[in-house]
Amino acid sequence: MSEQSVTAILVGYDDEPEDLLAAIRSLREQTVAPTQIVCVDQSVDGRFARELPSAAPELDLLRLEENVGYASACNRAAQLATGDYLLFINPDAEAERSCLEQLLHAIAAREDTAIVGAQVLLPDRRHVNAGDNVLHLSGLSWAGRYGLDVEDGPPRPAAVVSGAALLARRSAFEALGGYTDGFFMYYDDVDLAWRARLVGWEVLFCPAARVVHDYEFLKGDYKWRYLERNRWWCLLAYFELRTLVALAPLLLAVELAIWSRAVSEGWAGAKLAAWRSLWSDRRALLACRRRIQRTRRIGDRPILQRMSAGVDSPFLASSTSRRTEPLLRAYRRVLLRVTR
């Protein structure tokens, strides 16, 4: 095994085989290619298990008879990995030729780096989809710099990087326990980055590493269910109690705003399902909180320092969020004084 051996992991569910083959082809054509590609087939009809072996015989194909969710599928694929690094990439994303090489340079430059994320571009290849993603004080997270021009520059620390294309040091990924299995889909990248930083690992964003992704924000009520469930899981499990108490007024205000939006847009049922899921998983949540608080190496102040007080997402921003941003910035300054 070489010093920079990489296992690339793709998870397919209802994707088109042509899209996944395009993603695989982009991995084959890398200036530094992965040494192993693992594809998880969670499709109802087994389409990938039927069609991929002849088109990409070098794949390690893992067929699952049931849909266990993205996070758990990635964890199962990681068990088959032979590489020192794990590249998680969406099945409908295509990596530019130097993407993996740039990610490897960035992660190897600092021994404390656990995760490096790529810059994700929209199909026009000129504008940003995601990458250096934002984590708000409320736990809301969104695609950073969405719609802006492609960015150049060296790797830099980030609060969150996009799960559409991220490279993880395998030893760190395993030490963290992988993705959280209960996170069926969405917010898994926030969760992994948050836990990595709590135990002292660094998270970097690498603008020079680029992938193209055809992004769609609205995907149905189910997206809000998982986003909200997983957001609250992280808030309740990862913040120290004193931070949760200090954030309580903001969290309550944001919760009321989200409920108002859910009702007006017709996804209140999904929001309610998120809370029902949290309640049914309360014992697992409590066990997770105990484990995280026992093993964490840093306090909440470094986490809060990378969190945003404003909302700049075109999908989430409102006149209210813009008017209250100065107040939230002051609120954040106070939080930084009272946390450690």
C-alpha positions as CSV (number, residue, x, y, z in Angstrom):
1,M,0.0,0.0,0.0
2,S,1.5,3.4,-1.1
3,E,1.8,6.3,1.3
4,Q,-1.1,8.1,-0.4
5,S,-3.4,5.2,-1.3
6,V,-7.0,6.3,-1.7
7,T,-10.2,4.4,-1.6
8,A,-13.0,6.3,-3.4
9,I,-16.6,5.6,-2.1
10,L,-19.8,6.2,-4.0
11,V,-23.3,5.4,-2.9
12,G,-26.0,4.9,-5.4
13,Y,-29.8,4.7,-4.7
14,D,-32.1,6.1,-7.3
15,D,-29.4,7.6,-9.5
16,E,-29.0,6.9,-13.2
17,P,-26.2,4.4,-14.0
18,E,-24.9,6.9,-16.6
19,D,-24.4,9.5,-13.9
20,L,-22.5,7.1,-11.7
21,L,-20.4,5.9,-14.6
22,A,-19.5,9.5,-15.4
23,A,-18.4,10.0,-11.8
24,I,-16.3,6.8,-12.0
25,R,-14.8,7.9,-15.3
26,S,-13.7,11.2,-13.7
27,L,-12.0,9.3,-10.9
28,R,-10.1,7.1,-13.4
29,E,-8.8,10.2,-15.2
30,Q,-7.4,11.8,-12.1
31,T,-3.7,13.0,-12.2
32,V,-3.5,10.9,-9.0
33,A,-6.1,8.2,-9.3
34,P,-7.6,6.3,-6.4
35,T,-6.2,2.8,-5.8
36,Q,-9.6,1.4,-5.1
37,I,-13.2,2.4,-6.0
38,V,-16.1,1.0,-3.9
39,C,-19.6,1.5,-5.1
40,V,-22.6,0.7,-2.8
41,D,-25.7,-0.3,-4.7
42,Q,-28.8,0.5,-2.6
43,S,-31.2,0.6,-5.6
44,V,-34.5,-1.1,-5.4
45,D,-34.0,-3.0,-8.6
46,G,-30.2,-3.7,-8.3
47,R,-29.5,-1.6,-11.4
48,F,-25.9,-0.9,-10.5
49,A,-25.1,-4.5,-9.6
50,R,-26.4,-5.5,-13.1
51,E,-24.9,-2.7,-15.2
52,L,-21.6,-1.6,-13.6
53,P,-19.5,-4.7,-13.5
54,S,-19.2,-4.9,-17.3
55,A,-18.6,-1.2,-17.7
56,A,-16.3,-0.8,-14.7
57,P,-14.9,-4.2,-13.8
58,E,-12.3,-2.8,-11.4
59,L,-15.0,-1.7,-9.0
60,D,-15.6,-3.3,-5.7
61,L,-19.4,-3.5,-5.7
62,L,-21.3,-3.8,-2.4
63,R,-24.9,-4.7,-3.0
64,L,-27.3,-4.0,-0.1
65,E,-30.8,-5.5,-0.3
66,E,-32.3,-2.6,1.7
67,N,-31.7,1.2,1.8
68,V,-29.8,1.7,5.0
69,G,-29.2,5.4,4.3
70,Y,-26.2,7.3,3.0
71,A,-24.2,7.5,6.3
72,S,-24.5,3.8,7.0
73,A,-23.8,2.8,3.4
74,C,-20.6,4.9,3.5
75,N,-19.6,3.2,6.8
76,R,-20.1,-0.3,5.3
77,A,-18.1,0.7,2.2
78,A,-15.3,2.0,4.4
79,Q,-15.0,-1.5,6.0
80,L,-13.9,-2.7,2.5
81,A,-11.4,0.1,2.1
82,T,-7.7,-0.6,1.5
83,G,-6.6,3.0,1.2
84,D,-5.0,5.3,3.7
85,Y,-7.5,7.9,2.7
86,L,-11.2,7.8,2.0
87,L,-12.7,9.9,-0.8
88,F,-16.4,10.3,-0.4
89,I,-18.0,11.6,-3.6
90,N,-21.6,11.9,-4.8
91,P,-22.6,9.6,-7.5
92,D,-23.8,12.5,-9.7
93,A,-20.6,14.5,-9.2
94,E,-17.6,14.7,-11.6
95,A,-14.1,15.5,-10.3
96,E,-11.8,17.7,-12.3
97,R,-8.5,16.0,-13.2
98,S,-6.4,17.4,-10.4
99,C,-9.1,17.2,-7.7
100,L,-7.8,14.2,-5.7
101,E,-4.1,15.4,-6.1
102,Q,-5.0,18.8,-4.6
103,L,-6.9,17.2,-1.7
104,L,-4.0,14.9,-0.9
105,H,-1.5,17.7,-0.9
106,A,-3.8,19.7,1.5
107,I,-4.4,16.8,3.9
108,A,-0.7,15.7,3.9
109,A,0.6,19.2,4.6
110,R,-0.8,19.1,8.2
111,E,-0.7,16.0,10.4
112,D,-3.7,17.3,12.4
113,T,-6.0,17.5,9.4
114,A,-8.7,14.8,9.3
115,I,-10.9,16.1,6.5
116,V,-10.4,18.2,3.4
117,G,-13.3,19.3,1.2
118,A,-13.4,20.2,-2.4
119,Q,-14.9,23.3,-4.1
120,V,-18.2,22.1,-5.6
121,L,-19.2,23.9,-8.8
122,L,-22.5,24.2,-10.7
123,P,-22.7,22.6,-14.1
124,D,-21.6,25.9,-15.8
125,R,-18.2,25.3,-14.1
126,R,-18.0,29.1,-13.4
127,H,-20.1,29.4,-10.3
128,V,-20.0,27.8,-6.9
129,N,-22.4,25.2,-5.6
130,A,-20.8,24.6,-2.2
131,G,-17.5,23.9,-0.4
132,D,-16.6,26.2,2.5
133,N,-20.0,25.7,4.0
134,V,-21.6,27.8,6.7
135,L,-22.6,26.6,10.1
136,H,-24.9,29.0,11.9
137,L,-25.2,29.5,15.7
138,S,-28.6,27.8,15.4
139,G,-27.0,24.7,13.8
140,L,-28.5,25.6,10.4
141,S,-25.9,24.9,7.7
142,W,-26.0,25.7,4.0
143,A,-23.9,25.8,0.8
144,G,-21.2,28.4,1.2
145,R,-20.7,31.1,-1.5
146,Y,-23.6,29.6,-3.6
147,G,-23.8,31.2,-7.0
148,L,-20.6,33.3,-6.7
149,D,-17.7,33.0,-9.0
150,V,-15.2,30.1,-8.7
151,E,-12.7,30.8,-6.0
152,D,-8.9,30.4,-6.1
153,G,-6.6,30.2,-3.2
154,P,-4.7,27.9,-0.7
155,P,-6.5,25.5,1.6
156,R,-8.0,27.1,4.7
157,P,-9.7,26.1,7.9
158,A,-13.5,25.7,7.6
159,A,-16.5,25.0,9.9
160,V,-17.9,22.5,7.5
161,V,-17.0,21.2,4.0
162,S,-19.4,19.7,1.5
163,G,-20.1,16.0,1.7
164,A,-20.4,16.0,-2.1
165,A,-16.6,15.5,-2.3
166,L,-14.5,15.2,0.8
167,L,-11.3,13.4,1.6
168,A,-10.9,11.9,5.1
169,R,-7.8,10.5,6.7
170,R,-8.9,6.9,7.2
171,S,-7.3,6.6,10.7
172,A,-9.2,9.7,11.8
173,F,-12.5,8.5,10.2
174,E,-12.2,5.2,12.0
175,A,-11.3,6.8,15.4
176,L,-14.4,9.0,15.0
177,G,-16.5,5.9,14.4
178,G,-17.3,6.9,10.9
179,Y,-20.5,8.7,10.0
180,T,-23.2,8.6,12.6
181,D,-25.4,5.6,11.6
182,G,-28.6,7.2,12.7
183,F,-28.1,10.0,10.2
184,F,-30.1,8.4,7.4
185,M,-29.2,11.3,5.0
186,Y,-28.3,15.0,5.1
187,Y,-26.2,16.9,7.6
188,D,-23.7,14.0,7.7
189,D,-20.9,16.4,6.6
190,V,-21.7,18.8,9.4
191,D,-21.8,16.0,12.0
192,L,-18.5,14.5,10.9
193,A,-16.7,17.9,10.8
194,W,-18.1,18.9,14.2
195,R,-17.0,15.7,15.9
196,A,-13.6,15.8,14.3
197,R,-12.9,19.3,15.7
198,L,-14.2,18.4,19.1
199,V,-11.3,15.9,19.5
200,G,-8.7,18.2,18.1
201,W,-8.7,17.4,14.4
202,E,-8.6,20.1,11.7
203,V,-11.1,20.5,8.8
204,L,-9.9,22.3,5.7
205,F,-11.4,23.6,2.5
206,C,-9.3,23.3,-0.7
207,P,-10.5,25.7,-3.5
208,A,-8.1,24.2,-6.0
209,A,-9.8,20.8,-5.7
210,R,-13.0,21.0,-7.8
211,V,-15.9,18.8,-8.7
212,V,-19.0,19.6,-10.8
213,H,-22.4,18.8,-9.3
214,D,-25.9,19.4,-10.6
215,Y,-27.4,20.8,-7.4
216,E,-31.1,20.9,-6.6
217,F,-32.2,22.5,-3.3
218,L,-35.8,21.5,-3.2
219,K,-36.1,17.7,-3.0
220,G,-39.4,17.2,-1.0
221,D,-40.5,17.3,2.5
222,Y,-38.3,14.3,3.5
223,K,-35.2,16.5,3.1
224,W,-36.5,18.9,5.9
225,R,-37.3,15.9,8.1
226,Y,-33.7,14.7,8.1
227,L,-32.1,18.1,8.1
228,E,-34.0,19.2,11.2
229,R,-33.7,15.9,13.0
230,N,-30.0,15.7,12.5
231,R,-29.4,19.4,13.3
232,W,-31.0,19.1,16.7
233,W,-29.1,15.8,17.3
234,C,-25.8,17.7,16.9
235,L,-27.0,20.7,19.0
236,L,-28.1,18.5,21.9
237,A,-25.2,16.1,21.8
238,Y,-22.2,18.2,21.0
239,F,-22.6,21.6,22.8
240,E,-21.7,21.9,26.4
241,L,-24.6,22.5,28.7
242,R,-23.6,26.1,29.5
243,T,-23.5,26.8,25.7
244,L,-27.0,25.3,25.2
245,V,-28.3,27.5,28.0
246,A,-26.7,30.6,26.6
247,L,-28.0,29.7,23.1
248,A,-31.6,28.9,24.3
249,P,-33.2,32.2,23.4
250,L,-31.8,32.1,19.8
251,L,-32.6,28.4,19.4
252,L,-36.2,29.0,20.5
253,A,-36.6,32.0,18.1
254,V,-35.2,30.0,15.2
255,E,-37.4,27.1,16.0
256,L,-40.5,29.3,15.9
257,A,-39.4,30.8,12.6
258,I,-38.8,27.3,11.1
259,W,-42.2,26.1,12.3
260,S,-43.8,29.2,10.7
261,R,-42.0,28.5,7.4
262,A,-42.9,24.8,7.6
263,V,-46.6,25.6,8.1
264,S,-46.7,28.2,5.3
265,E,-44.8,25.9,2.8
266,G,-46.6,22.7,3.7
267,W,-43.9,20.6,5.4
268,A,-45.0,20.9,9.0
269,G,-45.6,17.1,9.0
270,A,-41.9,16.6,8.1
271,K,-40.9,19.0,10.9
272,L,-43.0,17.1,13.4
273,A,-41.6,13.8,12.2
274,A,-38.1,15.1,12.9
275,W,-39.0,15.7,16.6
276,R,-40.8,12.3,16.8
277,S,-37.6,10.7,15.5
278,L,-35.5,12.5,18.1
279,W,-37.8,11.4,20.9
280,S,-37.8,7.8,19.8
281,D,-34.0,7.9,19.6
282,R,-33.6,9.8,22.9
283,R,-31.7,7.0,24.6
284,A,-29.2,6.8,21.8
285,L,-28.9,10.6,21.8
286,L,-28.2,10.7,25.5
287,A,-25.6,7.9,25.1
288,C,-24.0,9.9,22.3
289,R,-23.9,13.1,24.4
290,R,-22.3,11.3,27.3
291,R,-19.6,9.8,25.0
292,I,-18.9,13.1,23.2
293,Q,-18.7,15.2,26.4
294,R,-16.4,12.6,28.0
295,T,-14.0,12.3,25.0
296,R,-13.9,15.9,23.7
297,R,-10.6,17.7,23.9
298,I,-11.7,21.3,23.2
299,G,-14.4,23.5,24.6
300,D,-17.1,25.2,22.5
301,R,-15.3,28.5,22.0
302,P,-13.3,27.2,18.9
303,I,-16.5,25.8,17.5
304,L,-18.4,29.0,17.9
305,Q,-15.5,31.0,16.4
306,R,-16.2,29.4,13.1
307,M,-20.0,29.7,13.3
308,S,-21.8,32.4,11.5
309,A,-24.3,34.9,13.1
310,G,-25.7,36.0,9.7
311,V,-27.7,34.1,7.0
312,D,-26.5,34.7,3.5
313,S,-28.1,31.7,1.7
314,P,-30.5,32.7,-1.1
315,F,-32.6,29.7,0.0
316,L,-32.8,30.7,3.7
317,A,-32.3,34.5,4.0
318,S,-35.2,36.7,4.8
319,S,-35.9,40.4,5.6
320,T,-36.1,39.3,9.3
321,S,-32.7,37.6,9.2
322,R,-31.1,40.6,7.6
323,R,-32.6,43.0,10.2
324,T,-31.5,40.9,13.1
325,E,-28.0,40.1,11.9
326,P,-26.3,43.0,13.9
327,L,-28.0,41.8,17.1
328,L,-26.9,38.2,16.4
329,R,-23.3,39.4,15.8
330,A,-23.3,41.1,19.2
331,Y,-24.9,37.9,20.7
332,R,-22.1,35.9,19.2
333,R,-19.4,38.2,20.8
334,V,-21.0,37.7,24.2
335,L,-21.0,33.9,23.7
336,L,-17.3,33.9,22.9
337,R,-16.6,35.7,26.1
338,V,-18.6,33.2,28.3
339,T,-17.4,30.0,26.7
340,R,-14.1,28.3,26.9
